[in-house]
Amino acid sequence: MIDPNGMIQFMGDPEGALTRTLEMELNHPGPHSVGIIGRCKRFAVYAVNGEVKYVAVSEREDDPAGDDYPEDTLAEALLDAILKHKNDEL
């Protein structure tokens, strides 16, 4: 959400409801084996008025959490995707 001053409000998902709804729960056995349960995948979503326009998930077979290869979900990649989407609309 963006407040009247243009500041973005970040919200948590402590019970994982949104994570499960978006099907972004990390189910790989690696994190579970060390007690990390209910973690979400590293992902980024671009949505306009509730319509999802772009989704990126940083996960690989050897890095299911996306910790070693987060590039696809970092700000620069998301901004590039937004600009591409906006250019495609023109």
PDB file of N, CA, C and O in Angstrom:
ATOM      1  N   MET A   1       0.841  -1.179   0.000  1.00  0.00           N
ATOM      2  CA  MET A   1       0.000   0.000   0.000  1.00  0.00           C
ATOM      3  C   MET A   1       0.886   1.240   0.000  1.00  0.00           C
ATOM      4  O   MET A   1       1.997   1.220   0.530  1.00  0.00           O
ATOM      5  N   ILE A   2       0.395   2.299  -0.586  1.00  0.00           N
ATOM      6  CA  ILE A   2       1.123   3.565  -0.608  1.00  0.00           C
ATOM      7  C   ILE A   2       0.297   4.587   0.145  1.00  0.00           C
ATOM      8  O   ILE A   2      -0.886   4.779  -0.136  1.00  0.00           O
ATOM      9  N   ASP A   3       0.933   5.241   1.105  1.00  0.00           N
ATOM     10  CA  ASP A   3       0.204   6.224   1.910  1.00  0.00           C
ATOM     11  C   ASP A   3       0.114   7.551   1.154  1.00  0.00           C
ATOM     12  O   ASP A   3       0.728   7.693   0.097  1.00  0.00           O
ATOM     13  N   PRO A   4      -0.637   8.524   1.676  1.00  0.00           N
ATOM     14  CA  PRO A   4      -0.818   9.806   0.972  1.00  0.00           C
ATOM     15  C   PRO A   4       0.483  10.556   0.696  1.00  0.00           C
ATOM     16  O   PRO A   4       0.520  11.405  -0.195  1.00  0.00           O
ATOM     17  N   ASN A   5       1.552  10.260   1.442  1.00  0.00           N
ATOM     18  CA  ASN A   5       2.840  10.917   1.224  1.00  0.00           C
ATOM     19  C   ASN A   5       3.709  10.178   0.220  1.00  0.00           C
ATOM     20  O   ASN A   5       4.859  10.555  -0.005  1.00  0.00           O
ATOM     21  N   GLY A   6       3.162   9.122  -0.388  1.00  0.00           N
ATOM     22  CA  GLY A   6       3.909   8.368  -1.381  1.00  0.00           C
ATOM     23  C   GLY A   6       4.838   7.321  -0.794  1.00  0.00           C
ATOM     24  O   GLY A   6       5.668   6.757  -1.507  1.00  0.00           O
ATOM     25  N   MET A   7       4.706   7.057   0.496  1.00  0.00           N
ATOM     26  CA  MET A   7       5.554   6.057   1.148  1.00  0.00           C
ATOM     27  C   MET A   7       4.908   4.679   1.013  1.00  0.00           C
ATOM     28  O   MET A   7       3.694   4.532   1.156  1.00  0.00           O
ATOM     29  N   ILE A   8       5.731   3.680   0.737  1.00  0.00           N
ATOM     30  CA  ILE A   8       5.243   2.311   0.606  1.00  0.00           C
ATOM     31  C   ILE A   8       5.127   1.695   1.997  1.00  0.00           C
ATOM     32  O   ILE A   8       6.039   1.822   2.815  1.00  0.00           O
ATOM     33  N   GLN A   9       4.036   1.045   2.255  1.00  0.00           N
ATOM     34  CA  GLN A   9       3.841   0.351   3.523  1.00  0.00           C
ATOM     35  C   GLN A   9       4.041  -1.141   3.282  1.00  0.00           C
ATOM     36  O   GLN A   9       3.315  -1.760   2.504  1.00  0.00           O
ATOM     37  N   PHE A  10       5.027  -1.704   3.955  1.00  0.00           N
ATOM     38  CA  PHE A  10       5.289  -3.135   3.844  1.00  0.00           C
ATOM     39  C   PHE A  10       4.499  -3.854   4.925  1.00  0.00           C
ATOM     40  O   PHE A  10       4.369  -3.368   6.048  1.00  0.00           O
ATOM     41  N   MET A  11       3.979  -5.005   4.571  1.00  0.00           N
ATOM     42  CA  MET A  11       3.169  -5.761   5.512  1.00  0.00           C
ATOM     43  C   MET A  11       3.730  -7.173   5.621  1.00  0.00           C
ATOM     44  O   MET A  11       4.201  -7.741   4.636  1.00  0.00           O
ATOM     45  N   GLY A  12       3.676  -7.728   6.815  1.00  0.00           N
ATOM     46  CA  GLY A  12       4.175  -9.078   7.046  1.00  0.00           C
ATOM     47  C   GLY A  12       3.108 -10.130   6.767  1.00  0.00           C
ATOM     48  O   GLY A  12       1.935  -9.817   6.566  1.00  0.00           O
ATOM     49  N   ASP A  13       3.541 -11.364   6.761  1.00  0.00           N
ATOM     50  CA  ASP A  13       2.660 -12.514   6.551  1.00  0.00           C
ATOM     51  C   ASP A  13       3.019 -13.564   7.603  1.00  0.00           C
ATOM     52  O   ASP A  13       3.434 -14.671   7.260  1.00  0.00           O
ATOM     53  N   PRO A  14       2.859 -13.215   8.889  1.00  0.00           N
ATOM     54  CA  PRO A  14       3.370 -14.092   9.954  1.00  0.00           C
ATOM     55  C   PRO A  14       2.761 -15.491   9.989  1.00  0.00           C
ATOM     56  O   PRO A  14       3.400 -16.425  10.473  1.00  0.00           O
ATOM     57  N   GLU A  15       1.563 -15.650   9.498  1.00  0.00           N
ATOM     58  CA  GLU A  15       0.929 -16.978   9.503  1.00  0.00           C
ATOM     59  C   GLU A  15       1.049 -17.683   8.155  1.00  0.00           C
ATOM     60  O   GLU A  15       0.626 -18.831   8.020  1.00  0.00           O
ATOM     61  N   GLY A  16       1.621 -17.011   7.155  1.00  0.00           N
ATOM     62  CA  GLY A  16       1.860 -17.620   5.855  1.00  0.00           C
ATOM     63  C   GLY A  16       0.634 -17.737   4.963  1.00  0.00           C
ATOM     64  O   GLY A  16       0.662 -18.478   3.981  1.00  0.00           O
ATOM     65  N   ALA A  17      -0.437 -17.026   5.279  1.00  0.00           N
ATOM     66  CA  ALA A  17      -1.664 -17.131   4.478  1.00  0.00           C
ATOM     67  C   ALA A  17      -1.444 -16.663   3.036  1.00  0.00           C
ATOM     68  O   ALA A  17      -1.840 -17.345   2.091  1.00  0.00           O
ATOM     69  N   LEU A  18      -0.819 -15.514   2.877  1.00  0.00           N
ATOM     70  CA  LEU A  18      -0.562 -15.009   1.521  1.00  0.00           C
ATOM     71  C   LEU A  18       0.451 -15.904   0.806  1.00  0.00           C
ATOM     72  O   LEU A  18       0.304 -16.191  -0.382  1.00  0.00           O
ATOM     73  N   THR A  19       1.462 -16.335   1.527  1.00  0.00           N
ATOM     74  CA  THR A  19       2.474 -17.225   0.950  1.00  0.00           C
ATOM     75  C   THR A  19       1.826 -18.475   0.369  1.00  0.00           C
ATOM     76  O   THR A  19       2.145 -18.879  -0.749  1.00  0.00           O
ATOM     77  N   ARG A  20       0.922 -19.083   1.120  1.00  0.00           N
ATOM     78  CA  ARG A  20       0.248 -20.291   0.627  1.00  0.00           C
ATOM     79  C   ARG A  20      -0.704 -19.964  -0.521  1.00  0.00           C
ATOM     80  O   ARG A  20      -0.792 -20.726  -1.484  1.00  0.00           O
ATOM     81  N   THR A  21      -1.409 -18.856  -0.432  1.00  0.00           N
ATOM     82  CA  THR A  21      -2.342 -18.466  -1.493  1.00  0.00           C
ATOM     83  C   THR A  21      -1.605 -18.247  -2.815  1.00  0.00           C
ATOM     84  O   THR A  21      -2.101 -18.612  -3.881  1.00  0.00           O
ATOM     85  N   LEU A  22      -0.425 -17.653  -2.733  1.00  0.00           N
ATOM     86  CA  LEU A  22       0.378 -17.405  -3.935  1.00  0.00           C
ATOM     87  C   LEU A  22       1.182 -18.628  -4.360  1.00  0.00           C
ATOM     88  O   LEU A  22       1.906 -18.591  -5.356  1.00  0.00           O
ATOM     89  N   GLU A  23       1.051 -19.710  -3.599  1.00  0.00           N
ATOM     90  CA  GLU A  23       1.788 -20.953  -3.851  1.00  0.00           C
ATOM     91  C   GLU A  23       3.290 -20.698  -3.871  1.00  0.00           C
ATOM     92  O   GLU A  23       4.004 -21.185  -4.747  1.00  0.00           O
ATOM     93  N   MET A  24       3.760 -19.924  -2.889  1.00  0.00           N
ATOM     94  CA  MET A  24       5.169 -19.581  -2.777  1.00  0.00           C
ATOM     95  C   MET A  24       5.818 -20.161  -1.528  1.00  0.00           C
ATOM     96  O   MET A  24       6.902 -19.729  -1.136  1.00  0.00           O
ATOM     97  N   GLU A  25       5.164 -21.138  -0.897  1.00  0.00           N
ATOM     98  CA  GLU A  25       5.759 -21.763   0.279  1.00  0.00           C
ATOM     99  C   GLU A  25       6.919 -22.654  -0.151  1.00  0.00           C
ATOM    100  O   GLU A  25       6.799 -23.436  -1.094  1.00  0.00           O
ATOM    101  N   LEU A  26       8.028 -22.529   0.543  1.00  0.00           N
ATOM    102  CA  LEU A  26       9.210 -23.319   0.245  1.00  0.00           C
ATOM    103  C   LEU A  26       9.047 -24.695   0.871  1.00  0.00           C
ATOM    104  O   LEU A  26       9.075 -24.842   2.093  1.00  0.00           O
ATOM    105  N   ASN A  27       8.877 -25.698   0.023  1.00  0.00           N
ATOM    106  CA  ASN A  27       8.618 -27.057   0.494  1.00  0.00           C
ATOM    107  C   ASN A  27       9.815 -27.983   0.357  1.00  0.00           C
ATOM    108  O   ASN A  27       9.700 -29.180   0.620  1.00  0.00           O
ATOM    109  N   HIS A  28      10.947 -27.457  -0.044  1.00  0.00           N
ATOM    110  CA  HIS A  28      12.146 -28.273  -0.206  1.00  0.00           C
ATOM    111  C   HIS A  28      12.568 -28.835   1.154  1.00  0.00           C
ATOM    112  O   HIS A  28      12.472 -28.135   2.162  1.00  0.00           O
ATOM    113  N   PRO A  29      13.032 -30.087   1.198  1.00  0.00           N
ATOM    114  CA  PRO A  29      13.384 -30.697   2.483  1.00  0.00           C
ATOM    115  C   PRO A  29      14.597 -30.068   3.173  1.00  0.00           C
ATOM    116  O   PRO A  29      14.759 -30.231   4.383  1.00  0.00           O
ATOM    117  N   GLY A  30      15.440 -29.363   2.444  1.00  0.00           N
ATOM    118  CA  GLY A  30      16.645 -28.768   3.050  1.00  0.00           C
ATOM    119  C   GLY A  30      16.341 -27.851   4.222  1.00  0.00           C
ATOM    120  O   GLY A  30      16.784 -28.125   5.338  1.00  0.00           O
ATOM    121  N   PRO A  31      15.597 -26.767   4.004  1.00  0.00           N
ATOM    122  CA  PRO A  31      15.271 -25.881   5.130  1.00  0.00           C
ATOM    123  C   PRO A  31      14.472 -26.577   6.229  1.00  0.00           C
ATOM    124  O   PRO A  31      14.655 -26.285   7.411  1.00  0.00           O
ATOM    125  N   HIS A  32      13.593 -27.490   5.844  1.00  0.00           N
ATOM    126  CA  HIS A  32      12.797 -28.212   6.841  1.00  0.00           C
ATOM    127  C   HIS A  32      13.697 -29.031   7.755  1.00  0.00           C
ATOM    128  O   HIS A  32      13.424 -29.171   8.947  1.00  0.00           O
ATOM    129  N   SER A  33      14.778 -29.571   7.186  1.00  0.00           N
ATOM    130  CA  SER A  33      15.657 -30.438   7.974  1.00  0.00           C
ATOM    131  C   SER A  33      16.391 -29.679   9.071  1.00  0.00           C
ATOM    132  O   SER A  33      16.869 -30.288  10.028  1.00  0.00           O
ATOM    133  N   VAL A  34      16.486 -28.354   8.948  1.00  0.00           N
ATOM    134  CA  VAL A  34      17.145 -27.557   9.985  1.00  0.00           C
ATOM    135  C   VAL A  34      16.143 -26.702  10.759  1.00  0.00           C
ATOM    136  O   VAL A  34      16.518 -25.745  11.438  1.00  0.00           O
ATOM    137  N   GLY A  35      14.864 -27.063  10.645  1.00  0.00           N
ATOM    138  CA  GLY A  35      13.839 -26.406  11.454  1.00  0.00           C
ATOM    139  C   GLY A  35      13.213 -25.165  10.860  1.00  0.00           C
ATOM    140  O   GLY A  35      12.453 -24.476  11.541  1.00  0.00           O
ATOM    141  N   ILE A  36      13.509 -24.861   9.613  1.00  0.00           N
ATOM    142  CA  ILE A  36      12.896 -23.680   8.977  1.00  0.00           C
ATOM    143  C   ILE A  36      11.640 -24.154   8.256  1.00  0.00           C
ATOM    144  O   ILE A  36      11.710 -24.712   7.161  1.00  0.00           O
ATOM    145  N   ILE A  37      10.515 -23.926   8.874  1.00  0.00           N
ATOM    146  CA  ILE A  37       9.244 -24.404   8.336  1.00  0.00           C
ATOM    147  C   ILE A  37       8.345 -23.207   8.039  1.00  0.00           C
ATOM    148  O   ILE A  37       8.243 -22.276   8.839  1.00  0.00           O
ATOM    149  N   GLY A  38       7.706 -23.248   6.893  1.00  0.00           N
ATOM    150  CA  GLY A  38       6.792 -22.167   6.531  1.00  0.00           C
ATOM    151  C   GLY A  38       7.468 -21.000   5.849  1.00  0.00           C
ATOM    152  O   GLY A  38       6.855 -19.947   5.678  1.00  0.00           O
ATOM    153  N   ARG A  39       8.702 -21.162   5.463  1.00  0.00           N
ATOM    154  CA  ARG A  39       9.405 -20.081   4.772  1.00  0.00           C
ATOM    155  C   ARG A  39       8.855 -19.930   3.365  1.00  0.00           C
ATOM    156  O   ARG A  39       8.487 -20.913   2.721  1.00  0.00           O
ATOM    157  N   CYS A  40       8.801 -18.701   2.898  1.00  0.00           N
ATOM    158  CA  CYS A  40       8.361 -18.492   1.519  1.00  0.00           C
ATOM    159  C   CYS A  40       9.577 -18.468   0.601  1.00  0.00           C
ATOM    160  O   CYS A  40      10.705 -18.216   1.024  1.00  0.00           O
ATOM    161  N   LYS A  41       9.306 -18.736  -0.655  1.00  0.00           N
ATOM    162  CA  LYS A  41      10.342 -18.645  -1.670  1.00  0.00           C
ATOM    163  C   LYS A  41      10.714 -17.177  -1.834  1.00  0.00           C
ATOM    164  O   LYS A  41       9.934 -16.292  -1.483  1.00  0.00           O
ATOM    165  N   ARG A  42      11.883 -16.924  -2.358  1.00  0.00           N
ATOM    166  CA  ARG A  42      12.299 -15.549  -2.656  1.00  0.00           C
ATOM    167  C   ARG A  42      11.620 -15.177  -3.970  1.00  0.00           C
ATOM    168  O   ARG A  42      11.939 -15.736  -5.019  1.00  0.00           O
ATOM    169  N   PHE A  43      10.683 -14.233  -3.908  1.00  0.00           N
ATOM    170  CA  PHE A  43       9.947 -13.880  -5.115  1.00  0.00           C
ATOM    171  C   PHE A  43       9.623 -12.402  -5.150  1.00  0.00           C
ATOM    172  O   PHE A  43       9.683 -11.714  -4.131  1.00  0.00           O
ATOM    173  N   ALA A  44       9.278 -11.920  -6.332  1.00  0.00           N
ATOM    174  CA  ALA A  44       8.853 -10.533  -6.524  1.00  0.00           C
ATOM    175  C   ALA A  44       7.638 -10.542  -7.433  1.00  0.00           C
ATOM    176  O   ALA A  44       7.567 -11.312  -8.390  1.00  0.00           O
ATOM    177  N   VAL A  45       6.690  -9.684  -7.124  1.00  0.00           N
ATOM    178  CA  VAL A  45       5.459  -9.590  -7.904  1.00  0.00           C
ATOM    179  C   VAL A  45       5.229  -8.134  -8.288  1.00  0.00           C
ATOM    180  O   VAL A  45       5.377  -7.229  -7.467  1.00  0.00           O
ATOM    181  N   TYR A  46       4.871  -7.929  -9.528  1.00  0.00           N
ATOM    182  CA  TYR A  46       4.438  -6.608  -9.987  1.00  0.00           C
ATOM    183  C   TYR A  46       2.951  -6.726 -10.301  1.00  0.00           C
ATOM    184  O   TYR A  46       2.543  -7.497 -11.170  1.00  0.00           O
ATOM    185  N   ALA A  47       2.154  -5.949  -9.580  1.00  0.00           N
ATOM    186  CA  ALA A  47       0.704  -5.989  -9.778  1.00  0.00           C
ATOM    187  C   ALA A  47       0.181  -4.568  -9.941  1.00  0.00           C
ATOM    188  O   ALA A  47       0.703  -3.628  -9.341  1.00  0.00           O
ATOM    189  N   VAL A  48      -0.843  -4.426 -10.752  1.00  0.00           N
ATOM    190  CA  VAL A  48      -1.486  -3.138 -10.985  1.00  0.00           C
ATOM    191  C   VAL A  48      -2.962  -3.304 -10.669  1.00  0.00           C
ATOM    192  O   VAL A  48      -3.653  -4.098 -11.307  1.00  0.00           O
ATOM    193  N   ASN A  49      -3.439  -2.561  -9.694  1.00  0.00           N
ATOM    194  CA  ASN A  49      -4.852  -2.630  -9.277  1.00  0.00           C
ATOM    195  C   ASN A  49      -5.296  -4.076  -9.033  1.00  0.00           C
ATOM    196  O   ASN A  49      -6.388  -4.484  -9.429  1.00  0.00           O
ATOM    197  N   GLY A  50      -4.431  -4.826  -8.378  1.00  0.00           N
ATOM    198  CA  GLY A  50      -4.771  -6.202  -8.028  1.00  0.00           C
ATOM    199  C   GLY A  50      -4.547  -7.231  -9.127  1.00  0.00           C
ATOM    200  O   GLY A  50      -4.738  -8.425  -8.894  1.00  0.00           O
ATOM    201  N   GLU A  51      -4.151  -6.802 -10.306  1.00  0.00           N
ATOM    202  CA  GLU A  51      -3.882  -7.732 -11.411  1.00  0.00           C
ATOM    203  C   GLU A  51      -2.384  -7.967 -11.514  1.00  0.00           C
ATOM    204  O   GLU A  51      -1.613  -7.030 -11.719  1.00  0.00           O
ATOM    205  N   VAL A  52      -1.977  -9.215 -11.372  1.00  0.00           N
ATOM    206  CA  VAL A  52      -0.559  -9.560 -11.435  1.00  0.00           C
ATOM    207  C   VAL A  52      -0.076  -9.468 -12.874  1.00  0.00           C
ATOM    208  O   VAL A  52      -0.613 -10.111 -13.775  1.00  0.00           O
ATOM    209  N   LYS A  53       0.951  -8.652 -13.062  1.00  0.00           N
ATOM    210  CA  LYS A  53       1.510  -8.449 -14.400  1.00  0.00           C
ATOM    211  C   LYS A  53       2.813  -9.216 -14.599  1.00  0.00           C
ATOM    212  O   LYS A  53       3.166  -9.561 -15.726  1.00  0.00           O
ATOM    213  N   TYR A  54       3.536  -9.487 -13.496  1.00  0.00           N
ATOM    214  CA  TYR A  54       4.850 -10.127 -13.606  1.00  0.00           C
ATOM    215  C   TYR A  54       5.180 -10.817 -12.287  1.00  0.00           C
ATOM    216  O   TYR A  54       4.922 -10.276 -11.212  1.00  0.00           O
ATOM    217  N   VAL A  55       5.750 -12.009 -12.377  1.00  0.00           N
ATOM    218  CA  VAL A  55       6.202 -12.752 -11.202  1.00  0.00           C
ATOM    219  C   VAL A  55       7.586 -13.297 -11.493  1.00  0.00           C
ATOM    220  O   VAL A  55       7.833 -13.850 -12.565  1.00  0.00           O
ATOM    221  N   ALA A  56       8.479 -13.143 -10.544  1.00  0.00           N
ATOM    222  CA  ALA A  56       9.816 -13.731 -10.643  1.00  0.00           C
ATOM    223  C   ALA A  56      10.082 -14.510  -9.366  1.00  0.00           C
ATOM    224  O   ALA A  56       9.777 -14.044  -8.269  1.00  0.00           O
ATOM    225  N   VAL A  57      10.650 -15.692  -9.515  1.00  0.00           N
ATOM    226  CA  VAL A  57      10.998 -16.533  -8.371  1.00  0.00           C
ATOM    227  C   VAL A  57      12.470 -16.891  -8.498  1.00  0.00           C
ATOM    228  O   VAL A  57      12.906 -17.389  -9.536  1.00  0.00           O
ATOM    229  N   SER A  58      13.232 -16.639  -7.443  1.00  0.00           N
ATOM    230  CA  SER A  58      14.654 -16.998  -7.434  1.00  0.00           C
ATOM    231  C   SER A  58      14.803 -18.348  -6.770  1.00  0.00           C
ATOM    232  O   SER A  58      14.978 -18.439  -5.555  1.00  0.00           O
ATOM    233  N   GLU A  59      14.733 -19.384  -7.561  1.00  0.00           N
ATOM    234  CA  GLU A  59      14.972 -20.725  -7.044  1.00  0.00           C
ATOM    235  C   GLU A  59      15.617 -21.550  -8.147  1.00  0.00           C
ATOM    236  O   GLU A  59      15.300 -21.404  -9.327  1.00  0.00           O
ATOM    237  N   ARG A  60      16.509 -22.398  -7.741  1.00  0.00           N
ATOM    238  CA  ARG A  60      17.168 -23.333  -8.646  1.00  0.00           C
ATOM    239  C   ARG A  60      17.219 -24.673  -7.949  1.00  0.00           C
ATOM    240  O   ARG A  60      17.041 -24.761  -6.734  1.00  0.00           O
ATOM    241  N   GLU A  61      17.461 -25.709  -8.717  1.00  0.00           N
ATOM    242  CA  GLU A  61      17.505 -27.045  -8.128  1.00  0.00           C
ATOM    243  C   GLU A  61      18.529 -27.122  -6.994  1.00  0.00           C
ATOM    244  O   GLU A  61      18.284 -27.760  -5.970  1.00  0.00           O
ATOM    245  N   ASP A  62      19.693 -26.459  -7.188  1.00  0.00           N
ATOM    246  CA  ASP A  62      20.727 -26.489  -6.160  1.00  0.00           C
ATOM    247  C   ASP A  62      20.602 -25.344  -5.152  1.00  0.00           C
ATOM    248  O   ASP A  62      21.417 -25.241  -4.235  1.00  0.00           O
ATOM    249  N   ASP A  63      19.603 -24.493  -5.308  1.00  0.00           N
ATOM    250  CA  ASP A  63      19.389 -23.351  -4.416  1.00  0.00           C
ATOM    251  C   ASP A  63      17.888 -23.078  -4.314  1.00  0.00           C
ATOM    252  O   ASP A  63      17.411 -22.075  -4.846  1.00  0.00           O
ATOM    253  N   PRO A  64      17.138 -23.950  -3.641  1.00  0.00           N
ATOM    254  CA  PRO A  64      15.682 -23.801  -3.611  1.00  0.00           C
ATOM    255  C   PRO A  64      15.195 -22.528  -2.931  1.00  0.00           C
ATOM    256  O   PRO A  64      14.103 -22.050  -3.236  1.00  0.00           O
ATOM    257  N   ALA A  65      15.983 -21.972  -2.019  1.00  0.00           N
ATOM    258  CA  ALA A  65      15.569 -20.749  -1.328  1.00  0.00           C
ATOM    259  C   ALA A  65      15.917 -19.485  -2.105  1.00  0.00           C
ATOM    260  O   ALA A  65      15.419 -18.407  -1.783  1.00  0.00           O
ATOM    261  N   GLY A  66      16.761 -19.605  -3.120  1.00  0.00           N
ATOM    262  CA  GLY A  66      17.148 -18.442  -3.906  1.00  0.00           C
ATOM    263  C   GLY A  66      18.158 -17.551  -3.211  1.00  0.00           C
ATOM    264  O   GLY A  66      18.389 -16.421  -3.642  1.00  0.00           O
ATOM    265  N   ASP A  67      18.765 -18.046  -2.137  1.00  0.00           N
ATOM    266  CA  ASP A  67      19.717 -17.219  -1.392  1.00  0.00           C
ATOM    267  C   ASP A  67      21.008 -16.958  -2.164  1.00  0.00           C
ATOM    268  O   ASP A  67      21.586 -15.876  -2.065  1.00  0.00           O
ATOM    269  N   ASP A  68      21.461 -17.949  -2.933  1.00  0.00           N
ATOM    270  CA  ASP A  68      22.722 -17.794  -3.661  1.00  0.00           C
ATOM    271  C   ASP A  68      22.553 -17.074  -4.994  1.00  0.00           C
ATOM    272  O   ASP A  68      23.508 -16.493  -5.511  1.00  0.00           O
ATOM    273  N   TYR A  69      21.353 -17.107  -5.547  1.00  0.00           N
ATOM    274  CA  TYR A  69      21.085 -16.496  -6.856  1.00  0.00           C
ATOM    275  C   TYR A  69      19.800 -15.656  -6.797  1.00  0.00           C
ATOM    276  O   TYR A  69      18.801 -16.023  -7.415  1.00  0.00           O
ATOM    277  N   PRO A  70      19.814 -14.551  -6.072  1.00  0.00           N
ATOM    278  CA  PRO A  70      18.594 -13.756  -5.920  1.00  0.00           C
ATOM    279  C   PRO A  70      18.336 -12.761  -7.056  1.00  0.00           C
ATOM    280  O   PRO A  70      17.345 -12.032  -7.021  1.00  0.00           O
ATOM    281  N   GLU A  71      19.209 -12.723  -8.053  1.00  0.00           N
ATOM    282  CA  GLU A  71      19.184 -11.661  -9.069  1.00  0.00           C
ATOM    283  C   GLU A  71      17.815 -11.419  -9.691  1.00  0.00           C
ATOM    284  O   GLU A  71      17.433 -10.272  -9.925  1.00  0.00           O
ATOM    285  N   ASP A  72      17.077 -12.487  -9.958  1.00  0.00           N
ATOM    286  CA  ASP A  72      15.787 -12.336 -10.647  1.00  0.00           C
ATOM    287  C   ASP A  72      14.754 -11.580  -9.830  1.00  0.00           C
ATOM    288  O   ASP A  72      13.778 -11.076 -10.384  1.00  0.00           O
ATOM    289  N   THR A  73      14.954 -11.493  -8.521  1.00  0.00           N
ATOM    290  CA  THR A  73      13.957 -10.862  -7.655  1.00  0.00           C
ATOM    291  C   THR A  73      14.457  -9.569  -7.014  1.00  0.00           C
ATOM    292  O   THR A  73      13.760  -8.980  -6.188  1.00  0.00           O
ATOM    293  N   LEU A  74      15.631  -9.132  -7.379  1.00  0.00           N
ATOM    294  CA  LEU A  74      16.152  -7.884  -6.829  1.00  0.00           C
ATOM    295  C   LEU A  74      15.510  -6.687  -7.533  1.00  0.00           C
ATOM    296  O   LEU A  74      14.914  -6.823  -8.602  1.00  0.00           O
ATOM    297  N   ALA A  75      15.642  -5.534  -6.921  1.00  0.00           N
ATOM    298  CA  ALA A  75      14.979  -4.321  -7.407  1.00  0.00           C
ATOM    299  C   ALA A  75      15.284  -4.032  -8.873  1.00  0.00           C
ATOM    300  O   ALA A  75      14.375  -3.698  -9.632  1.00  0.00           O
ATOM    301  N   GLU A  76      16.543  -4.152  -9.285  1.00  0.00           N
ATOM    302  CA  GLU A  76      16.907  -3.834 -10.670  1.00  0.00           C
ATOM    303  C   GLU A  76      16.154  -4.708 -11.668  1.00  0.00           C
ATOM    304  O   GLU A  76      15.668  -4.210 -12.683  1.00  0.00           O
ATOM    305  N   ALA A  77      16.054  -6.003 -11.387  1.00  0.00           N
ATOM    306  CA  ALA A  77      15.345  -6.914 -12.290  1.00  0.00           C
ATOM    307  C   ALA A  77      13.856  -6.599 -12.326  1.00  0.00           C
ATOM    308  O   ALA A  77      13.232  -6.639 -13.386  1.00  0.00           O
ATOM    309  N   LEU A  78      13.292  -6.286 -11.169  1.00  0.00           N
ATOM    310  CA  LEU A  78      11.867  -5.962 -11.127  1.00  0.00           C
ATOM    311  C   LEU A  78      11.583  -4.650 -11.858  1.00  0.00           C
ATOM    312  O   LEU A  78      10.594  -4.549 -12.584  1.00  0.00           O
ATOM    313  N   LEU A  79      12.430  -3.658 -11.676  1.00  0.00           N
ATOM    314  CA  LEU A  79      12.247  -2.399 -12.399  1.00  0.00           C
ATOM    315  C   LEU A  79      12.369  -2.603 -13.905  1.00  0.00           C
ATOM    316  O   LEU A  79      11.610  -2.014 -14.674  1.00  0.00           O
ATOM    317  N   ASP A  80      13.317  -3.433 -14.328  1.00  0.00           N
ATOM    318  CA  ASP A  80      13.444  -3.745 -15.760  1.00  0.00           C
ATOM    319  C   ASP A  80      12.166  -4.403 -16.287  1.00  0.00           C
ATOM    320  O   ASP A  80      11.698  -4.073 -17.377  1.00  0.00           O
ATOM    321  N   ALA A  81      11.611  -5.325 -15.517  1.00  0.00           N
ATOM    322  CA  ALA A  81      10.376  -6.009 -15.928  1.00  0.00           C
ATOM    323  C   ALA A  81       9.206  -5.030 -16.002  1.00  0.00           C
ATOM    324  O   ALA A  81       8.380  -5.117 -16.911  1.00  0.00           O
ATOM    325  N   ILE A  82       9.134  -4.112 -15.063  1.00  0.00           N
ATOM    326  CA  ILE A  82       8.056  -3.114 -15.066  1.00  0.00           C
ATOM    327  C   ILE A  82       8.181  -2.222 -16.295  1.00  0.00           C
ATOM    328  O   ILE A  82       7.190  -1.962 -16.978  1.00  0.00           O
ATOM    329  N   LEU A  83       9.394  -1.752 -16.580  1.00  0.00           N
ATOM    330  CA  LEU A  83       9.598  -0.895 -17.753  1.00  0.00           C
ATOM    331  C   LEU A  83       9.270  -1.641 -19.040  1.00  0.00           C
ATOM    332  O   LEU A  83       8.650  -1.073 -19.939  1.00  0.00           O
ATOM    333  N   LYS A  84       9.676  -2.902 -19.142  1.00  0.00           N
ATOM    334  CA  LYS A  84       9.356  -3.693 -20.321  1.00  0.00           C
ATOM    335  C   LYS A  84       7.845  -3.839 -20.465  1.00  0.00           C
ATOM    336  O   LYS A  84       7.304  -3.696 -21.562  1.00  0.00           O
ATOM    337  N   HIS A  85       7.170  -4.122 -19.363  1.00  0.00           N
ATOM    338  CA  HIS A  85       5.728  -4.258 -19.397  1.00  0.00           C
ATOM    339  C   HIS A  85       5.071  -2.955 -19.849  1.00  0.00           C
ATOM    340  O   HIS A  85       4.169  -2.972 -20.687  1.00  0.00           O
ATOM    341  N   LYS A  86       5.510  -1.850 -19.308  1.00  0.00           N
ATOM    342  CA  LYS A  86       4.937  -0.548 -19.675  1.00  0.00           C
ATOM    343  C   LYS A  86       5.199  -0.240 -21.150  1.00  0.00           C
ATOM    344  O   LYS A  86       4.323   0.295 -21.830  1.00  0.00           O
ATOM    345  N   ASN A  87       6.393  -0.572 -21.654  1.00  0.00           N
ATOM    346  CA  ASN A  87       6.703  -0.355 -23.064  1.00  0.00           C
ATOM    347  C   ASN A  87       5.870  -1.239 -23.974  1.00  0.00           C
ATOM    348  O   ASN A  87       5.481  -0.822 -25.064  1.00  0.00           O
ATOM    349  N   ASP A  88       5.593  -2.465 -23.530  1.00  0.00           N
ATOM    350  CA  ASP A  88       4.770  -3.378 -24.314  1.00  0.00           C
ATOM    351  C   ASP A  88       3.335  -2.894 -24.416  1.00  0.00           C
ATOM    352  O   ASP A  88       2.629  -3.210 -25.374  1.00  0.00           O
ATOM    353  N   GLU A  89       2.901  -2.114 -23.407  1.00  0.00           N
ATOM    354  CA  GLU A  89       1.524  -1.594 -23.419  1.00  0.00           C
ATOM    355  C   GLU A  89       1.351  -0.461 -24.402  1.00  0.00           C
ATOM    356  O   GLU A  89       0.239  -0.201 -24.862  1.00  0.00           O
ATOM    357  N   LEU A  90       2.454   0.228 -24.737  1.00  0.00           N
ATOM    358  CA  LEU A  90       2.352   1.417 -25.608  1.00  0.00           C
ATOM    359  C   LEU A  90       2.065   1.067 -27.034  1.00  0.00           C
ATOM    360  O   LEU A  90       1.952   1.957 -27.877  1.00  0.00           O
TER     361      LEU A  90
END
